[in-house]
Amino acid sequence: MIATFLGFKVLGYAMIPRLQFDIELSNESNEHHAWIYGWTGDVFIHHPQHMLIGSLSTGFGSFHLGPLAKTKIRADCEMSHEKLDILEDLRQGANWQMGITLKLLCALIPKTAPAPHDISLIRYEEISTQSSTGDRVIEIPRSAWDDTLQELNYGSILTLRFAFPPPPLGTQIDKSLEFIKDAQKKINDGEWADSLVGCRKAIDELQKLVGQGEEKQKAFFQNMLGDEKKAEACEDLWQAVQKAKNFASGGPHTYWVKAADKRDAELAIRVVSAFVHYFASNLARASTA
């Protein structure tokens, strides 16, 4: 028996996201009839390490395959956001190299065997599903998988909603937000170093907004917050912004940035996003006061 991967789609009505796989079964024998009574299986990621993702749903039927005949079956696999997090961490923006092991309850009956056929002919068979080109590894292109992630309502980080202050105070905030959006895209593409650089540039824009020198910074926070004591506390908080910039500091060829992984990039973008959101919302309020 030969199993060939035909394609997959997202089951939109499932409470937990599921992928439904179409698989073609071929009876390669010209001497036997095949009967298929049930199927299940496992889904794997192959690269950069071999790892089980989940099990296929169990299906039942009574399909007859004559010699050299073919039929199509369907099975689905749960793809929770926890699983997708692990998969995206391993995939790192590359094509998804997937494997499917199909487990069949079936019977192969010689053409010459007289009826009735005994139940002892039923057997278990395990098959590695091949790609349409005959490879054991099924490669899902990055572009197709990115579209699928959108259908699964998956994002590798939470998307924050920002209040956009009007110009002229909004100018640097808008630029800072653009860098954050780009940093988020880089995370989704597996480009951790470039994401850190985007976070650093977002802080650079905040620094232009706040200004240089203690007096200018103090005046900025007082104007933004309208409260002297809160402004003093915010000045202390501003030091943390500088620490966040140090964390994301350097160009893409700096050793630390080159060695950054997904966890580092997500920490940076969450911290920087929080600061930008705080500035944006307070500037929006101050502009309407």
GULO-955968 format. One record per residue (C-alpha): residue in one letter; x, y, z; chain. Coordinates in Angstrom, 2 decimals, m for minus. Each point is the difference from the previous one (the first is absolute). Last residue first. Example, Ala and Ser with C-alpha at 12.3 -4.5 7.8 and 13.67 -1.06 7.14 Angstrom:
<code: S&px: 13.67&py: m1.06&pz: 7.14&unit: A>
<code: A&px: m1.37&py: m3.44&pz: 0.66&unit: A>
END
This chain:
<code: A&px: m6.74&py: 68.37&pz: 27.43&unit: A>
<code: T&px: m0.31&py: m1.54&pz: m3.47&unit: A>
<code: S&px: 3.73&py: m0.12&pz: m0.74&unit: A>
<code: A&px: 0.78&py: m1.24&pz: 3.54&unit: A>
<code: R&px: m2.25&py: m3.05&pz: m0.44&unit: A>
<code: A&px: 1.66&py: m0.98&pz: m3.28&unit: A>
<code: L&px: 3.41&py: 0.61&pz: 1.54&unit: A>
<code: N&px: m0.91&py: m2.30&pz: 2.89&unit: A>
<code: S&px: m1.24&py: m2.76&pz: m2.30&unit: A>
<code: A&px: 3.01&py: 0.19&pz: m2.29&unit: A>
<code: F&px: 2.57&py: 0.13&pz: 2.82&unit: A>
<code: Y&px: m1.47&py: m3.02&pz: 1.77&unit: A>
<code: H&px: m0.36&py: m1.91&pz: m3.28&unit: A>
<code: V&px: 3.62&py: 0.73&pz: m0.88&unit: A>
<code: F&px: 1.16&py: m1.22&pz: 3.41&unit: A>
<code: A&px: m2.05&py: m3.22&pz: m0.17&unit: A>
<code: S&px: 1.12&py: m0.68&pz: m3.55&unit: A>
<code: V&px: 3.64&py: 0.31&pz: 1.09&unit: A>
<code: V&px: m0.44&py: m2.59&pz: 2.75&unit: A>
<code: R&px: m2.01&py: m2.41&pz: m2.16&unit: A>
<code: I&px: 2.36&py: 0.44&pz: m2.95&unit: A>
<code: A&px: 3.11&py: m0.66&pz: 2.06&unit: A>
<code: L&px: m1.36&py: m3.09&pz: 1.74&unit: A>
<code: E&px: m1.21&py: m1.44&pz: m3.31&unit: A>
<code: A&px: 3.40&py: 0.50&pz: m1.62&unit: A>
<code: D&px: 1.85&py: m1.65&pz: 2.88&unit: A>
<code: R&px: m2.39&py: m2.96&pz: 0.06&unit: A>
<code: K&px: 0.32&py: m0.44&pz: m3.78&unit: A>
<code: D&px: 3.79&py: m0.24&pz: 0.08&unit: A>
<code: A&px: 2.84&py: 2.54&pz: 0.23&unit: A>
<code: A&px: 3.53&py: m1.14&pz: m0.98&unit: A>
<code: K&px: 0.34&py: 2.51&pz: m2.84&unit: A>
<code: V&px: m1.16&py: 2.79&pz: 2.35&unit: A>
<code: W&px: 2.59&py: m0.95&pz: 2.60&unit: A>
<code: Y&px: 2.77&py: m0.32&pz: m2.54&unit: A>
<code: T&px: m0.67&py: 3.35&pz: m1.71&unit: A>
<code: H&px: m0.48&py: m0.59&pz: m3.74&unit: A>
<code: P&px: m3.71&py: 0.96&pz: 0.02&unit: A>
<code: G&px: 0.87&py: 3.39&pz: 1.50&unit: A>
<code: G&px: 0.36&py: 0.71&pz: 3.67&unit: A>
<code: S&px: m2.41&py: 0.43&pz: 2.87&unit: A>
<code: A&px: m3.14&py: m2.00&pz: 0.75&unit: A>
<code: F&px: 0.85&py: m0.49&pz: 3.69&unit: A>
<code: N&px: 1.62&py: 3.45&pz: 0.14&unit: A>
<code: K&px: m3.23&py: 1.46&pz: m1.37&unit: A>
<code: A&px: m1.98&py: m1.77&pz: 2.72&unit: A>
<code: K&px: 2.37&py: 1.48&pz: 2.57&unit: A>
<code: Q&px: m0.60&py: 3.47&pz: m1.44&unit: A>
<code: V&px: m3.74&py: m0.56&pz: 0.31&unit: A>
<code: A&px: 0.59&py: m1.03&pz: 3.61&unit: A>
<code: Q&px: 1.56&py: 3.40&pz: 0.60&unit: A>
<code: W&px: m3.22&py: 1.53&pz: m1.31&unit: A>
<code: L&px: m1.82&py: m1.63&pz: 2.92&unit: A>
<code: D&px: 1.92&py: 2.28&pz: 2.37&unit: A>
<code: E&px: m1.10&py: 2.98&pz: m2.06&unit: A>
<code: C&px: m3.53&py: m1.42&pz: 0.13&unit: A>
<code: A&px: 0.07&py: 0.09&pz: 3.80&unit: A>
<code: E&px: 1.02&py: 3.65&pz: m0.11&unit: A>
<code: A&px: m2.79&py: 0.74&pz: m2.49&unit: A>
<code: K&px: m2.51&py: m1.71&pz: 2.31&unit: A>
<code: K&px: 1.11&py: 2.35&pz: 2.78&unit: A>
<code: E&px: m0.24&py: 3.09&pz: m2.22&unit: A>
<code: D&px: m3.38&py: m0.81&pz: m1.56&unit: A>
<code: G&px: m1.11&py: 1.16&pz: m3.42&unit: A>
<code: L&px: 1.11&py: m3.30&pz: m1.56&unit: A>
<code: M&px: 1.28&py: 1.10&pz: m3.40&unit: A>
<code: N&px: 1.03&py: 3.53&pz: 0.96&unit: A>
<code: Q&px: 1.69&py: m1.22&pz: 3.19&unit: A>
<code: F&px: 1.72&py: m2.80&pz: m1.91&unit: A>
<code: F&px: 1.34&py: 2.39&pz: m2.65&unit: A>
<code: A&px: 1.18&py: 2.58&pz: 2.53&unit: A>
<code: K&px: 2.01&py: m2.61&pz: 1.89&unit: A>
<code: Q&px: 1.53&py: m1.30&pz: m3.21&unit: A>
<code: K&px: 1.01&py: 3.46&pz: m1.12&unit: A>
<code: E&px: 1.54&py: 0.80&pz: 3.38&unit: A>
<code: E&px: 1.95&py: m3.28&pz: 0.22&unit: A>
<code: G&px: 1.56&py: 0.23&pz: m3.42&unit: A>
<code: Q&px: m0.98&py: m1.41&pz: m3.38&unit: A>
<code: G&px: m3.51&py: m0.13&pz: m1.44&unit: A>
<code: V&px: m3.10&py: m2.00&pz: 0.85&unit: A>
<code: L&px: m1.14&py: m0.36&pz: m3.61&unit: A>
<code: K&px: 3.46&py: m0.74&pz: m1.38&unit: A>
<code: Q&px: 0.43&py: m2.59&pz: 2.75&unit: A>
<code: L&px: m3.30&py: m1.61&pz: m0.97&unit: A>
<code: E&px: 1.25&py: m0.28&pz: m3.59&unit: A>
<code: D&px: 3.18&py: m1.72&pz: 1.18&unit: A>
<code: I&px: m2.19&py: m2.38&pz: 2.04&unit: A>
<code: A&px: m1.70&py: m1.20&pz: m3.20&unit: A>
<code: K&px: 3.43&py: m0.36&pz: m1.62&unit: A>
<code: R&px: 1.08&py: m2.34&pz: 2.79&unit: A>
<code: C&px: m3.14&py: m2.10&pz: m0.43&unit: A>
<code: G&px: 0.65&py: m0.26&pz: m3.75&unit: A>
<code: V&px: 3.57&py: m1.15&pz: 0.67&unit: A>
<code: L&px: m1.34&py: m2.68&pz: 2.33&unit: A>
<code: S&px: m2.32&py: m1.22&pz: m2.76&unit: A>
<code: D&px: 2.89&py: m0.13&pz: m2.46&unit: A>
<code: A&px: 1.89&py: m2.30&pz: 2.37&unit: A>
<code: W&px: m3.03&py: m2.31&pz: 0.44&unit: A>
<code: E&px: m0.76&py: m0.56&pz: m3.67&unit: A>
<code: G&px: m2.44&py: m2.91&pz: 0.35&unit: A>
<code: D&px: m2.49&py: 1.46&pz: m2.49&unit: A>
<code: N&px: m2.65&py: 0.53&pz: 2.71&unit: A>
<code: I&px: 2.65&py: 1.73&pz: 2.11&unit: A>
<code: K&px: 0.96&py: 2.22&pz: m2.95&unit: A>
<code: K&px: m3.65&py: 0.96&pz: m0.47&unit: A>
<code: Q&px: m0.18&py: 1.06&pz: 3.66&unit: A>
<code: A&px: 3.15&py: 2.11&pz: m0.41&unit: A>
<code: D&px: m1.56&py: 1.69&pz: m3.05&unit: A>
<code: K&px: m3.09&py: 0.87&pz: 2.00&unit: A>
<code: I&px: 2.25&py: 1.32&pz: 2.78&unit: A>
<code: F&px: 1.96&py: 2.14&pz: m2.47&unit: A>
<code: E&px: m3.24&py: 1.41&pz: m1.36&unit: A>
<code: L&px: m1.16&py: 0.78&pz: 3.53&unit: A>
<code: S&px: 3.15&py: 2.02&pz: 0.67&unit: A>
<code: K&px: m0.56&py: 2.00&pz: m3.16&unit: A>
<code: D&px: m3.58&py: 0.77&pz: 1.05&unit: A>
<code: I&px: 1.19&py: 0.95&pz: 3.47&unit: A>
<code: Q&px: 2.58&py: 2.34&pz: m1.50&unit: A>
<code: T&px: m2.67&py: 1.93&pz: m1.89&unit: A>
<code: G&px: m2.79&py: m0.21&pz: 2.58&unit: A>
<code: L&px: 1.01&py: 3.10&pz: 1.89&unit: A>
<code: P&px: m0.56&py: 2.16&pz: m3.09&unit: A>
<code: P&px: m2.28&py: m1.63&pz: m0.87&unit: A>
<code: P&px: m2.96&py: m1.97&pz: 1.42&unit: A>
<code: P&px: 0.47&py: m2.80&pz: 2.54&unit: A>
<code: F&px: m0.57&py: m3.56&pz: m1.24&unit: A>
<code: A&px: m1.44&py: m2.24&pz: 2.71&unit: A>
<code: F&px: 1.56&py: m3.42&pz: m0.33&unit: A>
<code: R&px: m1.42&py: m3.52&pz: m0.19&unit: A>
<code: L&px: 2.44&py: m2.76&pz: 0.87&unit: A>
<code: T&px: 0.45&py: m3.16&pz: m2.07&unit: A>
<code: L&px: 1.02&py: m2.92&pz: 2.18&unit: A>
<code: I&px: 3.03&py: m1.88&pz: m1.22&unit: A>
<code: S&px: 0.48&py: m3.09&pz: m2.19&unit: A>
<code: G&px: m3.36&py: 0.76&pz: m1.55&unit: A>
<code: Y&px: m2.48&py: m2.75&pz: m0.85&unit: A>
<code: N&px: m3.53&py: 0.52&pz: m1.19&unit: A>
<code: L&px: 0.13&py: m3.47&pz: m1.65&unit: A>
<code: E&px: m0.85&py: 1.65&pz: m3.33&unit: A>
<code: Q&px: 2.93&py: 2.37&pz: 0.54&unit: A>
<code: L&px: 2.28&py: m2.96&pz: 0.71&unit: A>
<code: T&px: m1.17&py: m1.57&pz: m3.27&unit: A>
<code: D&px: 1.11&py: 3.05&pz: m1.97&unit: A>
<code: D&px: 3.44&py: m0.26&pz: 1.64&unit: A>
<code: W&px: 0.04&py: m3.71&pz: m0.90&unit: A>
<code: A&px: m0.55&py: 0.71&pz: m3.70&unit: A>
<code: S&px: 2.79&py: 2.60&pz: m0.07&unit: A>
<code: R&px: 2.41&py: m2.26&pz: 1.93&unit: A>
<code: P&px: m0.46&py: m2.85&pz: m2.44&unit: A>
<code: I&px: m1.23&py: m3.30&pz: 1.52&unit: A>
<code: E&px: 2.56&py: m2.75&pz: m0.62&unit: A>
<code: I&px: m1.16&py: m3.61&pz: 0.43&unit: A>
<code: V&px: 3.00&py: m2.17&pz: 0.89&unit: A>
<code: R&px: m0.22&py: m3.61&pz: m1.25&unit: A>
<code: D&px: 0.51&py: 1.24&pz: m3.57&unit: A>
<code: G&px: m2.11&py: m1.48&pz: m2.83&unit: A>
<code: T&px: m0.60&py: 3.23&pz: m1.91&unit: A>
<code: S&px: m3.60&py: 0.32&pz: 1.28&unit: A>
<code: S&px: 1.43&py: m0.37&pz: 3.51&unit: A>
<code: Q&px: 0.14&py: m3.35&pz: 1.76&unit: A>
<code: T&px: m2.01&py: m1.29&pz: 2.95&unit: A>
<code: S&px: 2.00&py: m2.45&pz: 2.08&unit: A>
<code: I&px: m2.16&py: m3.10&pz: 0.36&unit: A>
<code: E&px: m0.99&py: m2.16&pz: 2.99&unit: A>
<code: E&px: m2.13&py: m3.10&pz: m0.62&unit: A>
<code: Y&px: m2.25&py: m1.91&pz: 2.38&unit: A>
<code: R&px: m1.69&py: m3.17&pz: m1.25&unit: A>
<code: I&px: m3.35&py: m1.48&pz: m0.99&unit: A>
<code: L&px: 0.40&py: m3.40&pz: m1.71&unit: A>
<code: S&px: m0.94&py: m1.78&pz: 3.22&unit: A>
<code: I&px: m3.53&py: 1.30&pz: m0.53&unit: A>
<code: D&px: m0.50&py: m2.80&pz: m2.57&unit: A>
<code: H&px: m1.02&py: 0.68&pz: m3.60&unit: A>
<code: P&px: m3.19&py: m1.55&pz: m1.35&unit: A>
<code: A&px: 0.90&py: m0.25&pz: m2.81&unit: A>
<code: P&px: 2.68&py: m1.72&pz: m2.11&unit: A>
<code: A&px: 3.58&py: 1.35&pz: m0.10&unit: A>
<code: T&px: 1.24&py: 0.34&pz: m3.62&unit: A>
<code: K&px: 0.18&py: 3.78&pz: 0.04&unit: A>
<code: P&px: 2.10&py: m0.23&pz: 3.14&unit: A>
<code: I&px: m1.41&py: 1.92&pz: 2.97&unit: A>
<code: L&px: 1.82&py: 2.84&pz: 1.75&unit: A>
<code: A&px: m1.83&py: 1.13&pz: 3.13&unit: A>
<code: C&px: 0.12&py: 3.32&pz: 1.82&unit: A>
<code: L&px: 0.26&py: 1.86&pz: 3.28&unit: A>
<code: L&px: 2.35&py: 2.81&pz: m0.94&unit: A>
<code: K&px: 2.51&py: 2.21&pz: 1.80&unit: A>
<code: L&px: 1.28&py: 2.99&pz: m1.97&unit: A>
<code: T&px: 3.29&py: 1.63&pz: 1.00&unit: A>
<code: I&px: 0.02&py: 3.61&pz: m1.12&unit: A>
<code: G&px: 3.19&py: 2.06&pz: m0.31&unit: A>
<code: M&px: 0.45&py: 3.75&pz: m0.30&unit: A>
<code: Q&px: 2.83&py: 2.24&pz: m1.10&unit: A>
<code: W&px: m1.43&py: 3.48&pz: 0.55&unit: A>
<code: N&px: 1.78&py: 2.56&pz: m2.17&unit: A>
<code: A&px: 2.12&py: 2.47&pz: 1.96&unit: A>
<code: G&px: m1.10&py: 2.82&pz: 2.33&unit: A>
<code: Q&px: 1.67&py: m1.41&pz: 3.09&unit: A>
<code: R&px: m1.58&py: m3.48&pz: m0.41&unit: A>
<code: L&px: 0.89&py: m1.10&pz: 3.54&unit: A>
<code: D&px: m1.50&py: 3.03&pz: 1.79&unit: A>
<code: E&px: m2.92&py: m0.05&pz: m2.43&unit: A>
<code: L&px: m0.75&py: m3.63&pz: 0.85&unit: A>
<code: I&px: 0.28&py: 0.60&pz: 3.75&unit: A>
<code: D&px: m2.35&py: 2.99&pz: m0.14&unit: A>
<code: L&px: m2.33&py: m1.91&pz: m2.34&unit: A>
<code: K&px: m0.30&py: m2.79&pz: 2.55&unit: A>
<code: E&px: m0.96&py: 2.46&pz: 2.74&unit: A>
<code: H&px: m2.39&py: 1.75&pz: m2.41&unit: A>
<code: S&px: m1.83&py: m3.30&pz: m0.43&unit: A>
<code: M&px: 0.35&py: m1.93&pz: m3.25&unit: A>
<code: E&px: m2.31&py: m3.02&pz: 0.32&unit: A>
<code: C&px: 0.42&py: m2.50&pz: m2.83&unit: A>
<code: D&px: m2.42&py: m1.01&pz: m2.76&unit: A>
<code: A&px: m0.57&py: m3.03&pz: m2.21&unit: A>
<code: R&px: m1.30&py: m0.41&pz: m3.54&unit: A>
<code: I&px: 0.01&py: m2.95&pz: m2.39&unit: A>
<code: K&px: 0.40&py: m0.24&pz: m3.78&unit: A>
<code: T&px: m0.14&py: m3.10&pz: m2.20&unit: A>
<code: K&px: 2.24&py: m1.78&pz: m2.49&unit: A>
<code: A&px: m0.03&py: m3.22&pz: m2.08&unit: A>
<code: L&px: 3.00&py: m2.10&pz: m1.10&unit: A>
<code: P&px: m1.88&py: m3.23&pz: 0.81&unit: A>
<code: G&px: m3.47&py: 0.82&pz: 1.38&unit: A>
<code: L&px: m0.36&py: 2.31&pz: 2.95&unit: A>
<code: H&px: m3.09&py: m0.51&pz: 2.13&unit: A>
<code: F&px: m0.76&py: 2.52&pz: 2.70&unit: A>
<code: S&px: m1.91&py: m0.90&pz: 3.14&unit: A>
<code: G&px: 0.20&py: 2.94&pz: 2.34&unit: A>
<code: F&px: 1.33&py: 1.23&pz: 3.31&unit: A>
<code: G&px: 2.05&py: 3.05&pz: 0.91&unit: A>
<code: T&px: 2.20&py: 0.73&pz: 2.99&unit: A>
<code: S&px: 1.29&py: 3.56&pz: 0.34&unit: A>
<code: L&px: 3.68&py: 0.50&pz: m0.72&unit: A>
<code: S&px: 2.39&py: 0.20&pz: 2.91&unit: A>
<code: G&px: 2.20&py: 2.93&pz: 0.98&unit: A>
<code: I&px: 3.18&py: 1.97&pz: m0.55&unit: A>
<code: L&px: 2.62&py: m2.75&pz: 0.42&unit: A>
<code: M&px: 3.54&py: 1.33&pz: m0.35&unit: A>
<code: H&px: 2.93&py: m0.72&pz: m2.30&unit: A>
<code: Q&px: 2.43&py: 2.88&pz: 0.29&unit: A>
<code: P&px: 0.92&py: 2.97&pz: m2.18&unit: A>
<code: H&px: m1.97&py: m1.22&pz: m1.91&unit: A>
<code: H&px: m2.36&py: m2.97&pz: m0.18&unit: A>
<code: I&px: m3.25&py: 1.24&pz: 1.55&unit: A>
<code: F&px: m2.36&py: m2.87&pz: 0.66&unit: A>
<code: V&px: m3.66&py: m1.00&pz: m0.41&unit: A>
<code: D&px: m1.26&py: m3.36&pz: 1.27&unit: A>
<code: G&px: m2.53&py: m2.55&pz: m1.23&unit: A>
<code: T&px: m3.62&py: m1.15&pz: m0.21&unit: A>
<code: W&px: m1.87&py: m2.36&pz: m2.31&unit: A>
<code: G&px: m2.88&py: m2.45&pz: m0.23&unit: A>
<code: Y&px: m1.60&py: m2.70&pz: m2.17&unit: A>
<code: I&px: 1.98&py: 0.08&pz: m3.26&unit: A>
<code: W&px: m0.44&py: m3.00&pz: m2.33&unit: A>
<code: A&px: 2.65&py: m0.90&pz: m2.55&unit: A>
<code: H&px: m0.32&py: m2.38&pz: m2.97&unit: A>
<code: H&px: 3.17&py: m1.80&pz: m0.90&unit: A>
<code: E&px: 2.03&py: m1.09&pz: m3.07&unit: A>
<code: N&px: 0.53&py: 3.33&pz: m1.76&unit: A>
<code: S&px: 1.52&py: 1.44&pz: 3.16&unit: A>
<code: E&px: 0.67&py: 3.74&pz: 0.36&unit: A>
<code: N&px: m3.25&py: 0.62&pz: 1.87&unit: A>
<code: S&px: 0.14&py: 3.76&pz: 0.25&unit: A>
<code: L&px: m1.24&py: 2.16&pz: 2.87&unit: A>
<code: E&px: m0.24&py: 3.75&pz: m0.58&unit: A>
<code: I&px: 0.16&py: 2.29&pz: 3.01&unit: A>
<code: D&px: m1.88&py: 3.23&pz: 0.67&unit: A>
<code: F&px: 0.97&py: 1.58&pz: 3.32&unit: A>
<code: Q&px: m2.27&py: 2.12&pz: 2.22&unit: A>
<code: L&px: 1.77&py: 2.43&pz: 2.30&unit: A>
<code: R&px: m1.71&py: 0.81&pz: 3.27&unit: A>
<code: P&px: m0.39&py: 3.07&pz: 2.21&unit: A>
<code: I&px: m1.71&py: m0.80&pz: 3.35&unit: A>
<code: M&px: m3.72&py: 0.87&pz: m0.12&unit: A>
<code: A&px: m0.16&py: m1.35&pz: m3.57&unit: A>
<code: Y&px: m2.26&py: 1.73&pz: m2.56&unit: A>
<code: G&px: 2.75&py: 1.42&pz: m2.20&unit: A>
<code: L&px: 1.72&py: m3.30&pz: m0.75&unit: A>
<code: V&px: 3.22&py: 1.24&pz: m1.59&unit: A>
<code: K&px: 1.09&py: m1.64&pz: m3.23&unit: A>
<code: F&px: 2.40&py: m2.69&pz: m1.16&unit: A>
<code: G&px: 1.53&py: m1.47&pz: m3.14&unit: A>
<code: L&px: 0.48&py: m3.13&pz: m2.10&unit: A>
<code: F&px: 2.40&py: m2.07&pz: 2.11&unit: A>
<code: T&px: 0.56&py: m3.44&pz: m1.52&unit: A>
<code: A&px: m0.49&py: m3.35&pz: 1.77&unit: A>
<code: I&px: 1.17&py: m3.20&pz: m1.74&unit: A>
<code: M&px: m1.27&py: m3.49&pz: 0.88&unit: A>
END
